[in-house]
Amino acid sequence: MAITAALVKELREQTGVGMMDCKKALNETNGDLEAAVDWLRTKGLAKAAKKAGRVAAEGLVGVVTSGTKGAVVEVNSETDFVARNDEFQGLVKDIATVALEEGENVEKLAAASYPGKSHTIAEEVTNAVAKIGENMTLRRSATVSVDEGIVCSYVHNAVVDDLGAIGILVGLKTSGKTDGLENVGRQLAMHIAATNPLAIAPEGLDQDVVDRERAVFAEQAAGSGKPAEIVEKMVEGRMRKYYEEVCLLSQTFVIDGETKIADVLKNAEKEAGAPIELVEFVRFAIGEGIEKEESDFAAEVAAAAGN
């Protein structure tokens, strides 16, 4: 496979490694970007790949909660100016409200009736496109619910209440009092916004991700020249540290910088008067994973000038 400058640039943006090392990694892996990231990591040149690609799409994430249930939706637009548009904000709020009842299936949500109108949400989005003048997409939806307890939310970089750049839902299951639990849930949601954990606990991690990390650590440790039993202990130690970094319950609470999240829940149980289980969380960041087509602004200006 031909190693293009664009591919080298993309690898450099993901890893922060120099261009020559990125080119060498791509040559060694026949242009496989993911394998090249791992190759650089085994050489000690790069940390883990960024979890998301370049964030490109604009728009808003909206959340809504009601007792034991919550919903979060992402509606994309072409520019961030639309996020300041009152009509667009109203659209996202209404869609999130409907999602609370309709659930996380986007096709079903799009086909649901729009509040106060005789047409569907999909048709209302189309109407908004014609009125506002930008392409818009209902990209995704998710819900969190608990049998008993409370679902809490937080929106980071909010433009108005419950609408912003990052939306989080946290489901706390308990048979105890929930009066004081909303603040704890909101703080946990703020923590999730900051740390972006991959799972609540190690057993919730994707096995392919775990296997990939273990393989990288194993190759790194094997290069130490130490005996096999020592290498195995080194790998297990690095895996434990990895779990602490990416699993919510073992992370250090960003609010106080010292308490583990599992202990935050234990402390909250005293006020609730019953065990508390963090059963689920959802984190939506606007445009995550969507690739944006980059343009050369200088070239555009030159072209417009007829050069």
Backbone torsions as a table, in degrees:
resi	resn	phi	psi	omega
1	MET	NA	134.2	179.2
2	ALA	-69.4	131.3	-179.9
3	ILE	-91.2	103.4	-176.9
4	THR	-85.0	160.8	177.8
5	ALA	-63.3	-34.8	180.0
6	ALA	-64.5	-38.9	-179.9
7	LEU	-68.1	-41.5	177.2
8	VAL	-62.3	-42.3	179.7
9	LYS	-62.1	-42.4	-179.7
10	GLU	-63.8	-41.8	178.5
11	LEU	-64.8	-40.0	179.1
12	ARG	-63.8	-40.0	179.9
13	GLU	-66.5	-33.7	-179.6
14	GLN	-74.5	-33.5	-170.2
15	THR	-112.9	-23.3	-176.2
16	GLY	78.2	8.6	-179.2
17	VAL	-85.2	152.9	-179.0
18	GLY	-60.5	157.1	-174.7
19	MET	-60.1	-43.0	-177.1
20	MET	-65.3	-41.4	177.7
21	ASP	-66.5	-37.1	177.9
22	CYS	-64.4	-42.1	178.9
23	LYS	-63.7	-41.6	178.9
24	LYS	-63.5	-41.9	179.8
25	ALA	-62.6	-41.2	179.2
26	LEU	-68.0	-36.8	176.1
27	ASN	-64.7	-40.1	-179.1
28	GLU	-67.7	-26.6	-175.7
29	THR	-112.3	15.9	176.2
30	ASN	57.2	37.1	174.8
31	GLY	81.9	6.6	179.1
32	ASP	-79.8	111.1	-172.9
33	LEU	-62.3	-46.6	-178.6
34	GLU	-64.2	-42.6	178.4
35	ALA	-65.5	-33.5	179.1
36	ALA	-67.2	-38.0	175.6
37	VAL	-59.8	-46.7	179.7
38	ASP	-64.3	-38.3	179.2
39	TRP	-61.1	-43.6	178.5
40	LEU	-64.6	-37.4	179.3
41	ARG	-67.0	-39.6	-179.8
42	THR	-66.6	-24.6	177.9
43	LYS	-89.2	2.5	179.3
44	GLY	75.0	18.0	-176.0
45	LEU	-96.0	-16.2	-176.7
46	ALA	-146.6	151.2	172.9
47	LYS	-86.0	-172.8	-179.1
48	ALA	-58.6	147.5	178.6
49	ALA	-62.8	149.3	176.4
50	LYS	-60.3	140.5	-174.9
51	LYS	-69.0	-26.3	-179.2
52	ALA	-124.5	154.2	175.7
53	GLY	-76.0	-174.0	179.2
54	ARG	-61.1	129.0	179.6
55	VAL	-76.9	124.1	-172.7
56	ALA	-122.3	-49.8	-173.4
57	ALA	-68.0	144.5	176.9
58	GLU	-102.9	-174.7	179.3
59	GLY	124.7	-146.4	-176.9
60	LEU	-143.3	148.4	166.2
61	VAL	-103.7	132.7	179.6
62	GLY	-122.2	140.9	177.9
63	VAL	-125.2	153.1	173.6
64	VAL	-149.3	138.2	178.4
65	THR	-129.4	153.3	176.0
66	SER	-151.4	95.2	178.2
67	GLY	63.8	-109.0	-174.8
68	THR	-93.5	13.2	-178.3
69	LYS	-143.0	149.3	176.9
70	GLY	-147.7	157.4	178.1
71	ALA	-136.5	149.4	176.1
72	VAL	-136.9	137.4	179.5
73	VAL	-131.5	157.0	173.0
74	GLU	-124.1	125.2	176.5
75	VAL	-121.6	120.0	-174.8
76	ASN	-96.4	152.4	174.3
77	SER	-137.2	174.8	-177.0
78	GLU	-78.7	-35.0	-177.8
79	THR	-129.2	160.6	179.8
80	ASP	-76.4	-11.3	177.0
81	PHE	-62.0	-33.7	-177.3
82	VAL	-64.6	-29.9	179.9
83	ALA	-61.6	-21.1	178.5
84	ARG	-92.6	-0.7	-178.4
85	ASN	-81.8	124.8	-177.5
86	ASP	-57.7	-40.7	-178.2
87	GLU	-67.0	-39.6	178.3
88	PHE	-66.4	-41.2	177.5
89	GLN	-60.1	-43.3	178.3
90	GLY	-62.9	-37.9	178.5
91	LEU	-61.4	-48.4	-177.9
92	VAL	-65.1	-41.5	178.2
93	LYS	-60.5	-44.8	-179.1
94	ASP	-64.5	-40.8	179.3
95	ILE	-63.9	-42.0	178.9
96	ALA	-62.6	-39.2	179.2
97	THR	-63.5	-42.5	178.1
98	VAL	-67.0	-37.4	-179.7
99	ALA	-60.5	-28.7	179.0
100	LEU	-59.4	-32.1	179.4
101	GLU	-97.0	-37.5	-173.6
102	GLU	-83.6	-22.4	178.8
103	GLY	94.3	-166.1	-168.9
104	GLU	-96.6	-1.6	177.3
105	ASN	-72.8	113.4	-173.9
106	VAL	-65.4	-38.9	179.7
107	GLU	-63.6	-42.7	178.5
108	LYS	-66.1	-39.8	179.6
109	LEU	-64.7	-43.4	-179.6
110	ALA	-63.7	-30.3	-178.4
111	ALA	-85.8	-6.9	-179.2
112	ALA	-74.1	157.5	179.8
113	SER	-69.1	138.0	177.3
114	TYR	-79.9	135.9	-176.6
115	PRO	-53.7	125.7	176.4
116	GLY	76.8	4.3	-179.5
117	LYS	-123.0	164.8	-179.4
118	SER	-99.1	15.8	178.9
119	HIS	-130.2	178.3	-174.3
120	THR	-84.3	169.7	175.4
121	ILE	-62.1	-41.5	179.2
122	ALA	-58.3	-41.5	179.7
123	GLU	-69.1	-35.0	178.1
124	GLU	-67.3	-37.2	175.6
125	VAL	-63.0	-42.7	178.1
126	THR	-61.3	-41.5	177.9
127	ASN	-62.6	-39.4	180.0
128	ALA	-66.5	-36.2	177.5
129	VAL	-60.2	-46.0	-179.3
130	ALA	-66.1	-36.2	-176.1
131	LYS	-78.8	-45.0	-175.8
132	ILE	-84.8	-27.7	175.5
133	GLY	90.5	18.2	175.8
134	GLU	-132.2	150.6	174.8
135	ASN	-68.8	138.7	179.9
136	MET	-135.3	149.9	-178.5
137	THR	-141.6	130.1	168.5
138	LEU	-80.6	102.8	-169.8
139	ARG	-85.2	-46.5	-174.6
140	ARG	-160.6	163.9	-179.3
141	SER	-149.6	149.6	177.0
142	ALA	-148.9	153.5	176.4
143	THR	-130.4	153.7	173.9
144	VAL	-131.4	134.4	178.7
145	SER	-144.3	153.7	176.4
146	VAL	-131.2	151.0	178.6
147	ASP	-65.9	-41.0	176.6
148	GLU	-147.9	145.7	-176.3
149	GLY	125.3	-133.7	-175.2
150	ILE	-156.7	147.7	171.7
151	VAL	-110.7	124.7	-177.0
152	CYS	-113.6	161.5	-177.4
153	SER	-140.2	164.9	173.9
154	TYR	-155.7	140.8	175.8
155	VAL	-121.1	124.4	179.4
156	HIS	-93.9	144.8	-175.7
157	ASN	53.3	48.9	-178.1
158	ALA	-69.1	136.2	174.1
159	VAL	-90.1	-32.6	170.2
160	VAL	-147.1	176.0	-179.4
161	ASP	-54.5	130.0	173.6
162	ASP	67.9	12.4	176.3
163	LEU	-134.0	130.9	180.0
164	GLY	-176.8	-154.2	-174.5
165	ALA	-86.1	-33.1	-179.4
166	ILE	-134.6	130.0	178.5
167	GLY	-122.4	136.0	-177.5
168	ILE	-129.2	138.9	170.6
169	LEU	-119.7	139.5	178.3
170	VAL	-131.8	125.3	178.4
171	GLY	-100.4	117.5	178.8
172	LEU	-111.9	115.6	-178.6
173	LYS	-95.8	127.0	177.8
174	THR	-161.9	149.7	174.0
175	SER	-94.2	-0.7	-177.7
176	GLY	-87.3	-166.5	-179.0
177	LYS	-71.6	140.0	179.4
178	THR	-110.3	2.6	-177.2
179	ASP	-55.0	-48.4	-177.7
180	GLY	-95.1	5.5	-173.4
181	LEU	-83.7	-21.6	-177.3
182	GLU	-62.4	-39.2	179.7
183	ASN	-67.5	-39.3	177.0
184	VAL	-63.2	-44.7	179.5
185	GLY	-62.2	-39.9	178.9
186	ARG	-65.2	-41.2	178.9
187	GLN	-66.0	-37.1	176.4
188	LEU	-64.8	-39.3	177.8
189	ALA	-64.6	-38.8	176.4
190	MET	-62.8	-40.7	177.2
191	HIS	-60.8	-44.1	-179.3
192	ILE	-64.6	-37.3	176.9
193	ALA	-59.8	-39.0	-176.5
194	ALA	-77.8	-39.9	-170.8
195	THR	-101.3	-19.4	179.2
196	ASN	49.1	60.4	179.7
197	PRO	-64.6	154.0	-179.8
198	LEU	-86.5	-24.8	-177.6
199	ALA	-161.4	167.1	177.2
200	ILE	-72.4	-43.4	-178.4
201	ALA	-143.9	165.9	-176.9
202	PRO	-52.7	-37.1	-178.2
203	GLU	-66.2	-14.2	178.6
204	GLY	-90.8	-4.9	179.8
205	LEU	-74.3	147.8	174.5
206	ASP	-64.0	129.0	-175.9
207	GLN	-63.0	-33.3	178.0
208	ASP	-63.4	-38.7	178.5
209	VAL	-65.7	-44.4	179.4
210	VAL	-61.4	-45.2	-179.3
211	ASP	-63.0	-38.1	-179.7
212	ARG	-65.9	-45.0	179.2
213	GLU	-62.9	-44.0	-179.7
214	ARG	-61.5	-39.3	-179.4
215	ALA	-65.0	-40.7	178.6
216	VAL	-64.7	-46.7	-179.5
217	PHE	-63.6	-38.1	-179.0
218	ALA	-64.5	-42.1	-179.7
219	GLU	-68.6	-37.8	176.9
220	GLN	-62.0	-46.0	-177.6
221	ALA	-67.7	-36.6	-179.6
222	ALA	-62.2	-29.1	-179.8
223	GLY	-73.3	-6.5	-179.4
224	SER	-76.5	-18.8	-179.6
225	GLY	79.5	6.3	-179.2
226	LYS	-80.4	162.7	179.3
227	PRO	-59.3	156.8	-174.7
228	ALA	-57.4	-40.3	-178.0
229	GLU	-67.9	-32.0	177.1
230	ILE	-72.0	-40.6	178.0
231	VAL	-59.0	-42.5	-179.9
232	GLU	-62.9	-41.6	178.2
233	LYS	-65.1	-37.1	177.4
234	MET	-63.0	-42.4	179.7
235	VAL	-64.2	-45.8	-179.7
236	GLU	-62.6	-38.5	178.1
237	GLY	-63.4	-41.5	179.2
238	ARG	-69.9	-33.2	176.9
239	MET	-67.5	-39.4	177.5
240	ARG	-61.1	-42.3	178.9
241	LYS	-65.4	-38.9	178.2
242	TYR	-62.0	-45.1	178.7
243	TYR	-60.2	-40.6	179.6
244	GLU	-62.5	-32.2	-177.1
245	GLU	-79.8	-35.2	-171.1
246	VAL	-108.9	-10.7	-179.3
247	CYS	-100.9	128.0	-170.4
248	LEU	-55.5	-50.3	-173.2
249	LEU	-62.3	-26.6	-178.6
250	SER	-97.4	-1.3	178.3
251	GLN	-75.2	157.0	176.0
252	THR	-86.9	129.1	-176.4
253	PHE	-58.8	122.0	-176.9
254	VAL	-70.0	-19.2	-177.9
255	ILE	-68.0	-41.8	-179.6
256	ASP	-114.9	-10.1	175.7
257	GLY	73.3	12.0	-177.7
258	GLU	-144.2	-28.4	-175.2
259	THR	-87.7	135.1	174.1
260	LYS	-71.1	148.1	-178.3
261	ILE	-59.9	-37.4	177.7
262	ALA	-58.2	-37.4	179.9
263	ASP	-76.4	-29.1	174.5
264	VAL	-59.7	-43.2	178.7
265	LEU	-66.7	-41.5	178.3
266	LYS	-59.5	-42.4	178.8
267	ASN	-65.0	-36.8	-179.8
268	ALA	-69.3	-24.8	-179.6
269	GLU	-63.4	-27.9	-179.3
270	LYS	-62.7	-42.9	-179.9
271	GLU	-75.7	-35.4	-179.3
272	ALA	-73.0	-27.8	-179.5
273	GLY	78.0	17.7	-179.4
274	ALA	-164.3	160.8	177.9
275	PRO	-59.1	148.5	176.9
276	ILE	-123.7	130.8	177.9
277	GLU	-120.2	126.4	172.9
278	LEU	-83.8	102.5	-170.3
279	VAL	-89.5	-25.9	-176.0
280	GLU	-165.1	150.1	169.7
281	PHE	-143.0	154.0	175.3
282	VAL	-133.0	136.5	177.8
283	ARG	-130.3	116.3	175.5
284	PHE	-110.0	127.7	170.9
285	ALA	-115.4	133.1	-173.6
286	ILE	-57.6	126.1	173.8
287	GLY	74.8	5.8	-176.5
288	GLU	-62.6	134.5	178.0
289	GLY	83.3	-3.3	178.4
290	ILE	-96.0	127.1	-178.5
291	GLU	-82.5	131.8	178.9
292	LYS	-99.2	133.4	177.7
293	GLU	-72.9	117.2	-178.5
294	GLU	-82.6	146.5	178.8
295	SER	-128.2	154.2	177.1
296	ASP	-92.6	103.3	-174.4
297	PHE	-61.1	-41.0	-179.8
298	ALA	-61.7	-40.6	179.7
299	ALA	-66.1	-38.3	178.7
300	GLU	-62.1	-43.3	179.3
301	VAL	-63.7	-43.2	179.8
302	ALA	-62.6	-41.1	179.4
303	ALA	-64.9	-40.6	-179.8
304	ALA	-65.0	-30.4	-179.7
305	ALA	-83.4	-2.9	178.2
306	GLY	84.7	16.4	-180.0
307	ASN	-89.8	NA	NA
